[in-house]
Amino acid sequence: MKKLLLLSVSILMVTLTACSGSDSNDDTPTTFIKFKVDGVAYNYEVETLTSLKKLITGRVGEGASYREVSLWMPVEPTVGAHTIVDDPSSADDTYTAIYAPNFDNRYDATSGTVTITSIDDNYIKGTFSYTVDTGGTPIVISEGEFIADK
């Protein structure tokens, strides 16, 4: 009886050890957009909207605590580095960006780069950095990275 009990306990322990951790083979990435402003890191949930252009954006807060980072690109973006242009109303094949440090102020990027690192059937991944002109001290958005729904 003791041998049977010991064998049962051993099988149970091996089973529990084998099942600890994730049994999922799902390697679906979590969507996000993260970046730094003046060395402070931000990490937001990301939204993707597509109409005449594709918008990848993250925003949080309300009023004075509102903050937004947005990347505009062609509906069908391409893998590679793309220069951000300073014209939000520009052609459908350009890349633009916006930064809003609060609800009352939104600034268009004056320079920067969006690099699309991969696109598959479900996700678009990339990096970005850009500068916005506030009419005073420029704001630098650095170390930007995103994984967004395509």
C-alpha positions, 0 to 999 in steps of 0.5 A: 500500500505504501508503494502504491501511495508513493507511486501515486504521489510521484506521478501527481508531482511530475504531472503538476511540475509538467503543467506549471507555467503556460501550456499555451503555444500562443505567441501572439504579441501584446499590443502597446506603444511605449516611449520616453520624454525627457528620460521619463518612460511611458507605456500605453495601450495602443489603438489602431484606426484606419481610414484615409491613413493608418493611425497608431496611437496611445493616450491616457488621462483626462484634462491636465493629466491627458497625454497622447502620442500618435503616428500617422502613416499610409493605410498600407505602410511598408517595412523600413525607415520613414522620415516624419514630415512636418505636415499633418495634411500631407499626402496619403503616403507620408508619415507624420506624428503628434504629441500632446503633453496635455489635453489643451496642447497638441504638437506636430512633429517637425522631424524624426523617423518611424521604422516599421520592423515587421508587418504580418497578417495581424500586427505591425511592429516598429520603432520611432523617435521625433521632435515637436516644436512647442514654440518654446523648448522642443520636446523630444520623443525617444526610444519609441516602440510599438506593436499594434493591430494591423 
